[in-house]
Amino acid sequence: MQEKVRQFVINALREMNYDVSEVTGDTDLGPAGLDLESLALADLAVQVEDTFGVKFDLDEMETTAMMTLDEFAAAVAGRVTGAPAVGNA
């Protein structure tokens, strides 16, 4: 499931016109990596919610910006499967 989420996020970012040619699982979503703005993070969260049936609250958006791609994919996959979320308070 984590790999499915990871690939979905990469495809979504590509469609949002982000350069994902050098993105790896260790790439940060926020300023240190992809530098997603809050609006882009919100857009990505909505796409993930719609596709995988999970929900994010507004407080989590700031935390999401500090995650790597793999950490985010693991957190989403954990919610989908009902496991405890990794890297989420």
N, CA, C and O atoms as CSV, one atom per row, in Angstrom:
chain,resi,resn,atom,element,x,y,z
A,1,MET,N,N,0.829,-1.199,0.000
A,1,MET,CA,C,0.000,0.000,0.000
A,1,MET,C,C,0.872,1.261,0.000
A,1,MET,O,O,0.556,2.239,-0.678
A,2,GLN,N,N,1.968,1.233,0.763
A,2,GLN,CA,C,2.815,2.422,0.843
A,2,GLN,C,C,3.363,2.788,-0.539
A,2,GLN,O,O,3.406,3.966,-0.891
A,3,GLU,N,N,3.775,1.804,-1.315
A,3,GLU,CA,C,4.306,2.077,-2.659
A,3,GLU,C,C,3.221,2.648,-3.568
A,3,GLU,O,O,3.491,3.522,-4.392
A,4,LYS,N,N,2.002,2.156,-3.417
A,4,LYS,CA,C,0.875,2.679,-4.207
A,4,LYS,C,C,0.636,4.157,-3.880
A,4,LYS,O,O,0.438,4.972,-4.781
A,5,VAL,N,N,0.655,4.493,-2.594
A,5,VAL,CA,C,0.471,5.880,-2.158
A,5,VAL,C,C,1.624,6.739,-2.678
A,5,VAL,O,O,1.407,7.839,-3.186
A,6,ARG,N,N,2.829,6.236,-2.548
A,6,ARG,CA,C,4.022,6.973,-2.988
A,6,ARG,C,C,3.920,7.311,-4.480
A,6,ARG,O,O,4.168,8.448,-4.880
A,7,GLN,N,N,3.556,6.327,-5.292
A,7,GLN,CA,C,3.441,6.554,-6.729
A,7,GLN,C,C,2.304,7.524,-7.048
A,7,GLN,O,O,2.422,8.353,-7.950
A,8,PHE,N,N,1.212,7.414,-6.306
A,8,PHE,CA,C,0.094,8.335,-6.492
A,8,PHE,C,C,0.539,9.777,-6.228
A,8,PHE,O,O,0.213,10.685,-6.993
A,9,VAL,N,N,1.289,9.976,-5.136
A,9,VAL,CA,C,1.749,11.319,-4.774
A,9,VAL,C,C,2.677,11.870,-5.859
A,9,VAL,O,O,2.551,13.032,-6.244
A,10,ILE,N,N,3.588,11.065,-6.344
A,10,ILE,CA,C,4.495,11.515,-7.406
A,10,ILE,C,C,3.705,11.909,-8.650
A,10,ILE,O,O,3.968,12.952,-9.249
A,11,ASN,N,N,2.745,11.087,-9.037
A,11,ASN,CA,C,1.923,11.406,-10.207
A,11,ASN,C,C,1.108,12.678,-9.987
A,11,ASN,O,O,0.984,13.500,-10.894
A,12,ALA,N,N,0.556,12.841,-8.797
A,12,ALA,CA,C,-0.232,14.038,-8.485
A,12,ALA,C,C,0.645,15.286,-8.550
A,12,ALA,O,O,0.227,16.316,-9.081
A,13,LEU,N,N,1.858,15.194,-8.009
A,13,LEU,CA,C,2.771,16.337,-8.040
A,13,LEU,C,C,3.169,16.676,-9.476
A,13,LEU,O,O,3.286,17.848,-9.835
A,14,ARG,N,N,3.373,15.657,-10.281
A,14,ARG,CA,C,3.703,15.881,-11.696
A,14,ARG,C,C,2.560,16.633,-12.379
A,14,ARG,O,O,2.797,17.574,-13.137
A,15,GLU,N,N,1.319,16.215,-12.108
A,15,GLU,CA,C,0.149,16.875,-12.693
A,15,GLU,C,C,-0.006,18.310,-12.184
A,15,GLU,O,O,-0.617,19.149,-12.846
A,16,MET,N,N,0.555,18.583,-10.996
A,16,MET,CA,C,0.509,19.934,-10.429
A,16,MET,C,C,1.707,20.763,-10.910
A,16,MET,O,O,1.972,21.847,-10.390
A,17,ASN,N,N,2.422,20.240,-11.901
A,17,ASN,CA,C,3.569,20.906,-12.535
A,17,ASN,C,C,4.801,21.044,-11.646
A,17,ASN,O,O,5.580,21.985,-11.799
A,18,TYR,N,N,4.976,20.109,-10.720
A,18,TYR,CA,C,6.213,20.063,-9.942
A,18,TYR,C,C,7.197,19.152,-10.660
A,18,TYR,O,O,6.805,18.143,-11.245
A,19,ASP,N,N,8.480,19.512,-10.614
A,19,ASP,CA,C,9.527,18.683,-11.205
A,19,ASP,C,C,9.814,17.536,-10.246
A,19,ASP,O,O,10.376,17.740,-9.170
A,20,VAL,N,N,9.429,16.344,-10.641
A,20,VAL,CA,C,9.615,15.171,-9.784
A,20,VAL,C,C,10.715,14.251,-10.321
A,20,VAL,O,O,10.847,13.110,-9.879
A,21,SER,N,N,11.502,14.755,-11.278
A,21,SER,CA,C,12.523,13.923,-11.922
A,21,SER,C,C,13.585,13.411,-10.944
A,21,SER,O,O,14.159,12.343,-11.156
A,22,GLU,N,N,13.844,14.161,-9.885
A,22,GLU,CA,C,14.869,13.741,-8.922
A,22,GLU,C,C,14.288,13.432,-7.546
A,22,GLU,O,O,15.027,13.358,-6.564
A,23,VAL,N,N,12.992,13.254,-7.468
A,23,VAL,CA,C,12.338,12.966,-6.191
A,23,VAL,C,C,12.612,11.522,-5.784
A,23,VAL,O,O,12.489,10.598,-6.587
A,24,THR,N,N,12.985,11.352,-4.519
A,24,THR,CA,C,13.161,10.018,-3.948
A,24,THR,C,C,12.302,9.934,-2.691
A,24,THR,O,O,11.652,10.907,-2.309
A,25,GLY,N,N,12.302,8.787,-2.064
A,25,GLY,CA,C,11.554,8.617,-0.826
A,25,GLY,C,C,12.045,9.515,0.288
A,25,GLY,O,O,11.302,9.809,1.225
A,26,ASP,N,N,13.305,9.958,0.195
A,26,ASP,CA,C,13.901,10.818,1.224
A,26,ASP,C,C,13.696,12.306,0.951
A,26,ASP,O,O,14.153,13.147,1.725
A,27,THR,N,N,13.016,12.634,-0.140
A,27,THR,CA,C,12.779,14.035,-0.475
A,27,THR,C,C,11.727,14.625,0.450
A,27,THR,O,O,10.639,14.068,0.601
A,28,ASP,N,N,12.054,15.755,1.067
A,28,ASP,CA,C,11.096,16.453,1.923
A,28,ASP,C,C,9.995,17.075,1.074
A,28,ASP,O,O,10.239,17.529,-0.044
A,29,LEU,N,N,8.787,17.089,1.615
A,29,LEU,CA,C,7.679,17.734,0.919
A,29,LEU,C,C,7.744,19.247,1.070
A,29,LEU,O,O,7.263,19.981,0.207
A,30,GLY,N,N,8.335,19.712,2.157
A,30,GLY,CA,C,8.367,21.135,2.465
A,30,GLY,C,C,9.583,21.851,1.918
A,30,GLY,O,O,10.153,21.437,0.909
A,31,PRO,N,N,9.989,22.945,2.594
A,31,PRO,CA,C,11.033,23.845,2.100
A,31,PRO,C,C,12.374,23.188,1.792
A,31,PRO,O,O,13.085,23.642,0.895
A,32,ALA,N,N,12.729,22.147,2.501
A,32,ALA,CA,C,14.036,21.520,2.286
A,32,ALA,C,C,14.061,20.618,1.047
A,32,ALA,O,O,15.119,20.123,0.661
A,33,GLY,N,N,12.904,20.408,0.431
A,33,GLY,CA,C,12.855,19.500,-0.712
A,33,GLY,C,C,12.021,20.050,-1.844
A,33,GLY,O,O,12.468,20.913,-2.599
A,34,LEU,N,N,10.795,19.542,-1.959
A,34,LEU,CA,C,9.904,19.968,-3.039
A,34,LEU,C,C,9.376,21.382,-2.851
A,34,LEU,O,O,8.925,22.013,-3.807
A,35,ASP,N,N,9.431,21.875,-1.629
A,35,ASP,CA,C,8.984,23.227,-1.305
A,35,ASP,C,C,7.516,23.454,-1.672
A,35,ASP,O,O,7.159,24.469,-2.271
A,36,LEU,N,N,6.674,22.480,-1.297
A,36,LEU,CA,C,5.243,22.617,-1.563
A,36,LEU,C,C,4.671,23.743,-0.715
A,36,LEU,O,O,4.903,23.789,0.493
A,37,GLU,N,N,3.946,24.627,-1.319
A,37,GLU,CA,C,3.270,25.695,-0.595
A,37,GLU,C,C,2.029,25.124,0.075
A,37,GLU,O,O,1.589,24.021,-0.251
A,38,SER,N,N,1.471,25.875,1.006
A,38,SER,CA,C,0.317,25.375,1.756
A,38,SER,C,C,-0.848,25.027,0.842
A,38,SER,O,O,-1.555,24.050,1.088
A,39,LEU,N,N,-1.055,25.806,-0.203
A,39,LEU,CA,C,-2.138,25.513,-1.136
A,39,LEU,C,C,-1.879,24.205,-1.877
A,39,LEU,O,O,-2.803,23.420,-2.090
A,40,ALA,N,N,-0.637,23.968,-2.267
A,40,ALA,CA,C,-0.286,22.721,-2.947
A,40,ALA,C,C,-0.439,21.532,-2.003
A,40,ALA,O,O,-0.913,20.473,-2.412
A,41,LEU,N,N,-0.038,21.703,-0.739
A,41,LEU,CA,C,-0.208,20.633,0.250
A,41,LEU,C,C,-1.691,20.323,0.455
A,41,LEU,O,O,-2.080,19.159,0.552
A,42,ALA,N,N,-2.508,21.365,0.518
A,42,ALA,CA,C,-3.948,21.174,0.686
A,42,ALA,C,C,-4.529,20.442,-0.518
A,42,ALA,O,O,-5.344,19.533,-0.360
A,43,ASP,N,N,-4.113,20.833,-1.720
A,43,ASP,CA,C,-4.573,20.174,-2.939
A,43,ASP,C,C,-4.175,18.701,-2.929
A,43,ASP,O,O,-4.988,17.828,-3.232
A,44,LEU,N,N,-2.929,18.434,-2.582
A,44,LEU,CA,C,-2.442,17.056,-2.508
A,44,LEU,C,C,-3.229,16.261,-1.464
A,44,LEU,O,O,-3.606,15.116,-1.712
A,45,ALA,N,N,-3.478,16.863,-0.301
A,45,ALA,CA,C,-4.229,16.183,0.753
A,45,ALA,C,C,-5.637,15.821,0.283
A,45,ALA,O,O,-6.122,14.725,0.564
A,46,VAL,N,N,-6.288,16.732,-0.425
A,46,VAL,CA,C,-7.642,16.461,-0.929
A,46,VAL,C,C,-7.615,15.308,-1.926
A,46,VAL,O,O,-8.486,14.438,-1.895
A,47,GLN,N,N,-6.622,15.298,-2.807
A,47,GLN,CA,C,-6.515,14.206,-3.778
A,47,GLN,C,C,-6.291,12.863,-3.075
A,47,GLN,O,O,-6.886,11.851,-3.443
A,48,VAL,N,N,-5.426,12.872,-2.059
A,48,VAL,CA,C,-5.157,11.645,-1.303
A,48,VAL,C,C,-6.413,11.206,-0.551
A,48,VAL,O,O,-6.743,10.021,-0.521
A,49,GLU,N,N,-7.110,12.170,0.057
A,49,GLU,CA,C,-8.351,11.851,0.780
A,49,GLU,C,C,-9.374,11.212,-0.159
A,49,GLU,O,O,-9.985,10.196,0.174
A,50,ASP,N,N,-9.552,11.813,-1.330
A,50,ASP,CA,C,-10.540,11.312,-2.285
A,50,ASP,C,C,-10.177,9.930,-2.820
A,50,ASP,O,O,-11.051,9.088,-3.024
A,51,THR,N,N,-8.906,9.707,-3.041
A,51,THR,CA,C,-8.462,8.450,-3.636
A,51,THR,C,C,-8.398,7.313,-2.625
A,51,THR,O,O,-8.792,6.186,-2.926
A,52,PHE,N,N,-7.900,7.608,-1.423
A,52,PHE,CA,C,-7.645,6.551,-0.444
A,52,PHE,C,C,-8.638,6.531,0.716
A,52,PHE,O,O,-8.565,5.650,1.572
A,53,GLY,N,N,-9.563,7.489,0.754
A,53,GLY,CA,C,-10.599,7.479,1.780
A,53,GLY,C,C,-10.097,7.790,3.178
A,53,GLY,O,O,-10.654,7.299,4.161
A,54,VAL,N,N,-9.052,8.600,3.278
A,54,VAL,CA,C,-8.532,9.024,4.581
A,54,VAL,C,C,-8.797,10.513,4.750
A,54,VAL,O,O,-9.106,11.210,3.783
A,55,LYS,N,N,-8.678,10.989,5.961
A,55,LYS,CA,C,-8.931,12.406,6.241
A,55,LYS,C,C,-7.732,13.025,6.951
A,55,LYS,O,O,-7.069,12.383,7.766
A,56,PHE,N,N,-7.471,14.287,6.620
A,56,PHE,CA,C,-6.455,15.092,7.293
A,56,PHE,C,C,-7.154,16.285,7.901
A,56,PHE,O,O,-8.052,16.857,7.283
A,57,ASP,N,N,-6.755,16.677,9.118
A,57,ASP,CA,C,-7.303,17.920,9.641
A,57,ASP,C,C,-6.291,19.037,9.387
A,57,ASP,O,O,-5.137,18.773,9.049
A,58,LEU,N,N,-6.725,20.264,9.550
A,58,LEU,CA,C,-5.886,21.411,9.204
A,58,LEU,C,C,-4.574,21.443,9.975
A,58,LEU,O,O,-3.553,21.872,9.436
A,59,ASP,N,N,-4.585,20.999,11.213
A,59,ASP,CA,C,-3.382,21.009,12.035
A,59,ASP,C,C,-2.291,20.099,11.464
A,59,ASP,O,O,-1.103,20.313,11.705
A,60,GLU,N,N,-2.702,19.098,10.715
A,60,GLU,CA,C,-1.733,18.139,10.180
A,60,GLU,C,C,-0.967,18.667,8.971
A,60,GLU,O,O,0.085,18.126,8.630
A,61,MET,N,N,-1.464,19.692,8.328
A,61,MET,CA,C,-0.803,20.210,7.134
A,61,MET,C,C,0.611,20.716,7.442
A,61,MET,O,O,1.531,20.511,6.649
A,62,GLU,N,N,0.781,21.370,8.582
A,62,GLU,CA,C,2.106,21.852,8.963
A,62,GLU,C,C,3.052,20.680,9.195
A,62,GLU,O,O,4.211,20.731,8.784
A,63,THR,N,N,2.573,19.635,9.843
A,63,THR,CA,C,3.377,18.443,10.083
A,63,THR,C,C,3.724,17.758,8.773
A,63,THR,O,O,4.842,17.272,8.602
A,64,THR,N,N,2.776,17.717,7.848
A,64,THR,CA,C,2.998,17.074,6.561
A,64,THR,C,C,4.146,17.736,5.808
A,64,THR,O,O,4.929,17.046,5.155
A,65,ALA,N,N,4.259,19.044,5.888
A,65,ALA,CA,C,5.320,19.764,5.189
A,65,ALA,C,C,6.707,19.369,5.686
A,65,ALA,O,O,7.695,19.554,4.975
A,66,MET,N,N,6.789,18.829,6.895
A,66,MET,CA,C,8.074,18.423,7.460
A,66,MET,C,C,8.412,16.967,7.150
A,66,MET,O,O,9.496,16.496,7.496
A,67,MET,N,N,7.499,16.256,6.505
A,67,MET,CA,C,7.703,14.838,6.213
A,67,MET,C,C,8.440,14.645,4.890
A,67,MET,O,O,8.408,15.494,4.000
A,68,THR,N,N,9.106,13.491,4.798
A,68,THR,CA,C,9.633,13.074,3.504
A,68,THR,C,C,8.501,12.385,2.745
A,68,THR,O,O,7.449,12.085,3.310
A,69,LEU,N,N,8.733,12.145,1.475
A,69,LEU,CA,C,7.735,11.445,0.670
A,69,LEU,C,C,7.400,10.093,1.281
A,69,LEU,O,O,6.227,9.735,1.388
A,70,ASP,N,N,8.427,9.332,1.685
A,70,ASP,CA,C,8.176,8.008,2.264
A,70,ASP,C,C,7.445,8.088,3.599
A,70,ASP,O,O,6.597,7.243,3.886
A,71,GLU,N,N,7.758,9.085,4.416
A,71,GLU,CA,C,7.054,9.237,5.698
A,71,GLU,C,C,5.575,9.544,5.459
A,71,GLU,O,O,4.702,9.001,6.136
A,72,PHE,N,N,5.307,10.410,4.498
A,72,PHE,CA,C,3.924,10.745,4.169
A,72,PHE,C,C,3.189,9.520,3.626
A,72,PHE,O,O,2.059,9.239,4.027
A,73,ALA,N,N,3.834,8.795,2.714
A,73,ALA,CA,C,3.218,7.593,2.146
A,73,ALA,C,C,2.934,6.561,3.229
A,73,ALA,O,O,1.892,5.905,3.208
A,74,ALA,N,N,3.859,6.416,4.177
A,74,ALA,CA,C,3.658,5.467,5.279
A,74,ALA,C,C,2.502,5.902,6.171
A,74,ALA,O,O,1.714,5.069,6.620
A,75,ALA,N,N,2.396,7.204,6.428
A,75,ALA,CA,C,1.310,7.716,7.272
A,75,ALA,C,C,-0.040,7.474,6.599
A,75,ALA,O,O,-0.994,7.056,7.256
A,76,VAL,N,N,-0.125,7.733,5.304
A,76,VAL,CA,C,-1.376,7.507,4.572
A,76,VAL,C,C,-1.690,6.017,4.527
A,76,VAL,O,O,-2.824,5.617,4.787
A,77,ALA,N,N,-0.709,5.203,4.203
A,77,ALA,CA,C,-0.916,3.751,4.137
A,77,ALA,C,C,-1.374,3.213,5.485
A,77,ALA,O,O,-2.223,2.324,5.545
A,78,GLY,N,N,-0.810,3.751,6.572
A,78,GLY,CA,C,-1.213,3.334,7.912
A,78,GLY,C,C,-2.662,3.656,8.189
A,78,GLY,O,O,-3.366,2.869,8.823
A,79,ARG,N,N,-3.114,4.800,7.724
A,79,ARG,CA,C,-4.521,5.175,7.916
A,79,ARG,C,C,-5.442,4.291,7.086
A,79,ARG,O,O,-6.528,3.922,7.533
A,80,VAL,N,N,-5.009,3.960,5.891
A,80,VAL,CA,C,-5.829,3.130,5.009
A,80,VAL,C,C,-6.001,1.742,5.615
A,80,VAL,O,O,-7.094,1.176,5.587
A,81,THR,N,N,-4.919,1.199,6.160
A,81,THR,CA,C,-4.973,-0.149,6.716
A,81,THR,C,C,-5.388,-0.179,8.175
A,81,THR,O,O,-5.598,-1.250,8.746
A,82,GLY,N,N,-5.508,1.006,8.784
A,82,GLY,CA,C,-5.928,1.069,10.187
A,82,GLY,C,C,-4.811,0.927,11.185
A,82,GLY,O,O,-5.058,0.850,12.389
A,83,ALA,N,N,-3.557,0.891,10.696
A,83,ALA,CA,C,-2.394,0.796,11.582
A,83,ALA,C,C,-2.106,2.189,12.148
A,83,ALA,O,O,-2.541,3.190,11.579
A,84,PRO,N,N,-1.378,2.255,13.261
A,84,PRO,CA,C,-1.008,3.562,13.809
A,84,PRO,C,C,-0.172,4.338,12.794
A,84,PRO,O,O,0.686,3.764,12.124
A,85,ALA,N,N,-0.418,5.613,12.685
A,85,ALA,CA,C,0.307,6.454,11.728
A,85,ALA,C,C,1.745,6.640,12.193
A,85,ALA,O,O,2.004,6.848,13.379
A,86,VAL,N,N,2.665,6.562,11.260
A,86,VAL,CA,C,4.082,6.743,11.556
A,86,VAL,C,C,4.420,8.215,11.400
A,86,VAL,O,O,4.020,8.841,10.418
A,87,GLY,N,N,5.143,8.771,12.343
A,87,GLY,CA,C,5.596,10.145,12.243
A,87,GLY,C,C,4.490,11.173,12.466
A,87,GLY,O,O,4.674,12.352,12.160
A,88,ASN,N,N,3.375,10.754,12.980
A,88,ASN,CA,C,2.259,11.674,13.222
A,88,ASN,C,C,1.931,11.690,14.700
A,88,ASN,O,O,1.848,10.637,15.334
A,89,ALA,N,N,1.747,12.857,15.244
A,89,ALA,CA,C,1.393,12.963,16.662
A,89,ALA,C,C,-0.106,12.932,16.823
A,89,ALA,O,O,-0.608,13.009,17.944
